[in-house]
Amino acid sequence: MGTTADTRCERRRWHGVSEMHLAVEEVAIGFGGVKALDGVSLAARKGSITSIIGPNGAGKTSLINCISGRYIPQQGRILFEGREITRMPPARRAELRIARTFQNIALFKHMTVLENLMVGRHALMRSGLLACGLWWGPARREEIEHRKAVEEIIDFLEIAHVRRKPVGMLPYGLQKRVELGRALALEPRLLLLDEPMAGMNAEEKEDMVRFILDINQERGVTCVLIEHDMGVVMDISDWVVVLDFGRKIGEGTPEEVRRNPEVIRAYLGDKDLAVV
């Protein structure tokens, strides 16, 4: 993963507001009197990788849930490509090409890899239910085109050998890769990744990092990533946002964040700081 450091250092030097793809402004949400997010702001430049870090319970997934539409903030607003989406339903956000993966795998375990990825194309399909059921005319041509797109993703993620297998039969690492593929099937402009490497061994992490970098650099997809592996975060991120108890306590380039005294005290610690 160290091979990416030199190629990304130039991009880390600026985070200009003129190209902000995603803007989260003073977002707050609470559950049962507990503040999950307390006035959190975040900005992700177009084509960047922005990582959100912090200890368990810091509010990282709550923030991703607000961006994806699973939660509606009680305060603040969220803008995507200059358009406010704060109260927009998740299905509408999918139509805007905002895709996500989940911390806990959320696939249809009885369906095949191919079928799960086809589900990810739902927001792009234009034919009605009856036409799709008859598989005739424009509906048939549309499905063929969607299958071509899905097959390209299968090849990209190197999962052709399991394309016809039910995902419930696959090992954990491959299931995480299929979930990434389902998000890619939406042809996202913004990809939200909630701990995509959690529970993986070193080899599986290397593969996932390679796929994320290719998605970002070759496909130009803006990525917002939650990750606990500080080696990965510091190596691939353009910008890092640090949360603690629902508050943002620091942000900047990886180099700036790992030297931030408040971040060191709250999260990284001296020992961790020495190795990232």
MOURJO-V525305 format. One record per helix or strand of 3 or more residues. SS is the DSSP state (helix for helix, strand for strand). FROM is the first residue (numbers start at 1). TO is the last residue. If there is no record, write none. Layout:
SS&FROM&TO / SS&FROM&TO
//
This chain:
helix&2&9 / helix&11&13 / helix&17&19 / strand&20&31 / strand&34&45 / strand&49&53 / helix&60&68 / strand&75&80 / helix&90&95 / strand&98&100 / helix&113&119 / helix&122&124 / helix&129&134 / helix&138&156 / helix&160&162 / helix&167&169 / helix&172&184 / strand&190&194 / helix&202&219 / strand&222&226 / helix&230&236 / strand&239&244 / strand&247&252 / helix&254&257 / helix&261&275
//
